Amino acid sequence: MNDLLQTFQEVLGTHGLVPEEILADGELHRCPTESRPHKRNGAYIAHLDTPATL
């Protein structure tokens, strides 16, 4: 699970998001961005459960 969160954090970084930590609870979390490190203009949603099947 740690590898997944590390990879997710790296992907966020490539898109300019700089979260202090990744909360994988399925909720929207605001975080700083590279261009505005003192604001919380970025956002992400992470969850580790199995995706729903159709």
N, CA, C and O atoms as a GROMACS GRO file, in nm:
protein
  216
    1MET      N    1   0.084  -0.119   0.000
    1MET     CA    2   0.000   0.000   0.000
    1MET      C    3   0.088   0.125   0.000
    1MET      O    4   0.053   0.224  -0.064
    2ASN      N    5   0.200   0.123   0.069
    2ASN     CA    6   0.289   0.237   0.072
    2ASN      C    7   0.338   0.273  -0.067
    2ASN      O    8   0.350   0.392  -0.100
    3ASP      N    9   0.366   0.172  -0.151
    3ASP     CA   10   0.410   0.197  -0.288
    3ASP      C   11   0.303   0.269  -0.368
    3ASP      O   12   0.334   0.358  -0.447
    4LEU      N   13   0.177   0.232  -0.348
    4LEU     CA   14   0.068   0.298  -0.420
    4LEU      C   15   0.057   0.445  -0.381
    4LEU      O   16   0.040   0.531  -0.468
    5LEU      N   17   0.068   0.474  -0.254
    5LEU     CA   18   0.059   0.612  -0.209
    5LEU      C   19   0.180   0.693  -0.256
    5LEU      O   20   0.166   0.810  -0.291
    6GLN      N   21   0.296   0.632  -0.258
    6GLN     CA   22   0.416   0.699  -0.307
    6GLN      C   23   0.400   0.732  -0.456
    6GLN      O   24   0.433   0.842  -0.499
    7THR      N   25   0.352   0.637  -0.533
    7THR     CA   26   0.329   0.659  -0.676
    7THR      C   27   0.225   0.768  -0.697
    7THR      O   28   0.241   0.853  -0.784
    8PHE      N   29   0.118   0.766  -0.619
    8PHE     CA   30   0.014   0.866  -0.629
    8PHE      C   31   0.070   1.005  -0.599
    8PHE      O   32   0.038   1.102  -0.668
    9GLN      N   33   0.154   1.015  -0.496
    9GLN     CA   34   0.215   1.143  -0.461
    9GLN      C   35   0.307   1.192  -0.573
    9GLN      O   36   0.312   1.312  -0.600
   10GLU      N   37   0.379   1.102  -0.636
   10GLU     CA   38   0.465   1.139  -0.749
   10GLU      C   39   0.382   1.191  -0.866
   10GLU      O   40   0.420   1.289  -0.931
   11VAL      N   41   0.269   1.126  -0.894
   11VAL     CA   42   0.181   1.172  -1.002
   11VAL      C   43   0.125   1.310  -0.971
   11VAL      O   44   0.119   1.396  -1.058
   12LEU      N   45   0.082   1.331  -0.846
   12LEU     CA   46   0.034   1.463  -0.808
   12LEU      C   47   0.142   1.568  -0.829
   12LEU      O   48   0.114   1.677  -0.878
   13GLY      N   49   0.265   1.534  -0.793
   13GLY     CA   50   0.377   1.626  -0.809
   13GLY      C   51   0.403   1.663  -0.954
   13GLY      O   52   0.438   1.777  -0.984
   14THR      N   53   0.385   1.568  -1.044
   14THR     CA   54   0.406   1.599  -1.186
   14THR      C   55   0.300   1.695  -1.238
   14THR      O   56   0.318   1.758  -1.342
   15HIS      N   57   0.188   1.705  -1.166
   15HIS     CA   58   0.081   1.797  -1.204
   15HIS      C   59   0.080   1.924  -1.118
   15HIS      O   60  -0.015   2.002  -1.120
   16GLY      N   61   0.189   1.943  -1.040
   16GLY     CA   62   0.204   2.066  -0.964
   16GLY      C   63   0.139   2.069  -0.827
   16GLY      O   64   0.137   2.173  -0.762
   17LEU      N   65   0.085   1.955  -0.782
   17LEU     CA   66   0.025   1.950  -0.648
   17LEU      C   67   0.130   1.907  -0.546
   17LEU      O   68   0.213   1.820  -0.573
   18VAL      N   69   0.126   1.970  -0.428
   18VAL     CA   70   0.226   1.944  -0.326
   18VAL      C   71   0.158   1.914  -0.192
   18VAL      O   72   0.164   1.995  -0.100
   19PRO      N   73   0.093   1.798  -0.179
   19PRO     CA   74   0.029   1.765  -0.051
   19PRO      C   75   0.133   1.728   0.055
   19PRO      O   76   0.235   1.668   0.024
   20GLU      N   77   0.106   1.765   0.179
   20GLU     CA   78   0.196   1.729   0.289
   20GLU      C   79   0.189   1.579   0.315
   20GLU      O   80   0.291   1.515   0.343
   21GLU      N   81   0.069   1.523   0.305
   21GLU     CA   82   0.048   1.379   0.319
   21GLU      C   83  -0.072   1.341   0.233
   21GLU      O   84  -0.155   1.425   0.200
   22ILE      N   85  -0.080   1.215   0.199
   22ILE     CA   86  -0.192   1.165   0.119
   22ILE      C   87  -0.292   1.098   0.213
   22ILE      O   88  -0.257   1.004   0.285
   23LEU      N   89  -0.414   1.146   0.212
   23LEU     CA   90  -0.522   1.084   0.288
   23LEU      C   91  -0.609   1.008   0.188
   23LEU      O   92  -0.677   1.068   0.106
   24ALA      N   93  -0.606   0.876   0.196
   24ALA     CA   94  -0.678   0.791   0.101
   24ALA      C   95  -0.810   0.745   0.161
   24ALA      O   96  -0.830   0.627   0.189
   25ASP      N   97  -0.901   0.841   0.180
   25ASP     CA   98  -1.030   0.810   0.240
   25ASP      C   99  -1.148   0.837   0.147
   25ASP      O  100  -1.263   0.832   0.191
   26GLY      N  101  -1.121   0.866   0.021
   26GLY     CA  102  -1.228   0.891  -0.076
   26GLY      C  103  -1.289   1.030  -0.067
   26GLY      O  104  -1.387   1.058  -0.136
   27GLU      N  105  -1.235   1.116   0.017
   27GLU     CA  106  -1.285   1.252   0.033
   27GLU      C  107  -1.196   1.350  -0.044
   27GLU      O  108  -1.080   1.320  -0.073
   28LEU      N  109  -1.252   1.465  -0.078
   28LEU     CA  110  -1.176   1.571  -0.143
   28LEU      C  111  -1.085   1.638  -0.041
   28LEU      O  112  -1.130   1.679   0.066
   29HIS      N  113  -0.957   1.650  -0.074
   29HIS     CA  114  -0.860   1.715   0.014
   29HIS      C  115  -0.790   1.826  -0.063
   29HIS      O  116  -0.743   1.805  -0.175
   30ARG      N  117  -0.784   1.943  -0.004
   30ARG     CA  118  -0.718   2.059  -0.062
   30ARG      C  119  -0.570   2.055  -0.024
   30ARG      O  120  -0.534   2.007   0.084
   31CYS      N  121  -0.485   2.105  -0.114
   31CYS     CA  122  -0.341   2.105  -0.088
   31CYS      C  123  -0.274   2.220  -0.162
   31CYS      O  124  -0.332   2.276  -0.256
   32PRO      N  125  -0.153   2.257  -0.121
   32PRO     CA  126  -0.079   2.361  -0.192
   32PRO      C  127  -0.038   2.314  -0.331
   32PRO      O  128  -0.039   2.195  -0.361
   33THR      N  129  -0.004   2.410  -0.415
   33THR     CA  130   0.049   2.382  -0.547
   33THR      C  131   0.188   2.444  -0.558
   33THR      O  132   0.226   2.528  -0.477
   34GLU      N  133   0.263   2.403  -0.660
   34GLU     CA  134   0.396   2.459  -0.679
   34GLU      C  135   0.388   2.610  -0.702
   34GLU      O  136   0.474   2.684  -0.654
   35SER      N  137   0.288   2.655  -0.774
   35SER     CA  138   0.278   2.798  -0.805
   35SER      C  139   0.223   2.880  -0.688
   35SER      O  140   0.245   3.001  -0.682
   36ARG      N  141   0.152   2.816  -0.596
   36ARG     CA  142   0.097   2.885  -0.479
   36ARG      C  143   0.118   2.798  -0.354
   36ARG      O  144   0.023   2.739  -0.302
   37PRO      N  145   0.243   2.791  -0.308
   37PRO     CA  146   0.275   2.700  -0.196
   37PRO      C  147   0.215   2.739  -0.061
   37PRO      O  148   0.211   2.657   0.030
   38HIS      N  149   0.168   2.862  -0.046
   38HIS     CA  150   0.111   2.904   0.082
   38HIS      C  151  -0.041   2.904   0.081
   38HIS      O  152  -0.103   2.941   0.180
   39LYS      N  153  -0.100   2.864  -0.030
   39LYS     CA  154  -0.246   2.854  -0.043
   39LYS      C  155  -0.283   2.706  -0.053
   39LYS      O  156  -0.195   2.619  -0.051
   40ARG      N  157  -0.411   2.678  -0.062
   40ARG     CA  158  -0.460   2.542  -0.079
   40ARG      C  159  -0.548   2.538  -0.204
   40ARG      O  160  -0.667   2.505  -0.198
   41ASN      N  161  -0.487   2.572  -0.318
   41ASN     CA  162  -0.560   2.581  -0.444
   41ASN      C  163  -0.570   2.447  -0.517
   41ASN      O  164  -0.652   2.432  -0.608
   42GLY      N  165  -0.490   2.349  -0.479
   42GLY     CA  166  -0.496   2.218  -0.541
   42GLY      C  167  -0.592   2.127  -0.467
   42GLY      O  168  -0.630   2.154  -0.353
   43ALA      N  169  -0.629   2.018  -0.532
   43ALA     CA  170  -0.719   1.922  -0.468
   43ALA      C  171  -0.696   1.783  -0.527
   43ALA      O  172  -0.654   1.769  -0.642
   44TYR      N  173  -0.724   1.682  -0.447
   44TYR     CA  174  -0.716   1.544  -0.493
   44TYR      C  175  -0.817   1.460  -0.416
   44TYR      O  176  -0.863   1.498  -0.309
   45ILE      N  177  -0.850   1.345  -0.473
   45ILE     CA  178  -0.931   1.243  -0.407
   45ILE      C  179  -0.858   1.111  -0.425
   45ILE      O  180  -0.824   1.073  -0.537
   46ALA      N  181  -0.835   1.041  -0.316
   46ALA     CA  182  -0.768   0.910  -0.324
   46ALA      C  183  -0.846   0.811  -0.239
   46ALA      O  184  -0.892   0.842  -0.129
   47HIS      N  185  -0.860   0.690  -0.292
   47HIS     CA  186  -0.920   0.582  -0.215
   47HIS      C  187  -0.853   0.452  -0.256
   47HIS      O  188  -0.817   0.435  -0.372
   48LEU      N  189  -0.838   0.362  -0.163
   48LEU     CA  190  -0.766   0.238  -0.187
   48LEU      C  191  -0.856   0.116  -0.200
   48LEU      O  192  -0.807   0.004  -0.215
   49ASP      N  193  -0.986   0.136  -0.194
   49ASP     CA  194  -1.075   0.022  -0.205
   49ASP      C  195  -1.084  -0.025  -0.350
   49ASP      O  196  -1.038   0.044  -0.440
   50THR      N  197  -1.143  -0.138  -0.372
   50THR     CA  198  -1.159  -0.195  -0.505
   50THR      C  199  -1.256  -0.111  -0.587
   50THR      O  200  -1.363  -0.075  -0.538
   51PRO      N  201  -1.219  -0.079  -0.712
   51PRO     CA  202  -1.312  -0.003  -0.796
   51PRO      C  203  -1.443  -0.079  -0.818
   51PRO      O  204  -1.446  -0.202  -0.821
   52ALA      N  205  -1.549  -0.004  -0.834
   52ALA     CA  206  -1.679  -0.065  -0.861
   52ALA      C  207  -1.679  -0.127  -1.001
   52ALA      O  208  -1.618  -0.073  -1.094
   53THR      N  209  -1.745  -0.238  -1.015
   53THR     CA  210  -1.756  -0.301  -1.147
   53THR      C  211  -1.893  -0.271  -1.205
   53THR      O  212  -1.991  -0.256  -1.132
   54LEU      N  213  -1.899  -0.262  -1.333
   54LEU     CA  214  -2.026  -0.235  -1.400
   54LEU      C  215  -2.094  -0.361  -1.446
   54LEU      O  216  -2.202  -0.355  -1.504
   0.00000   0.00000   0.00000
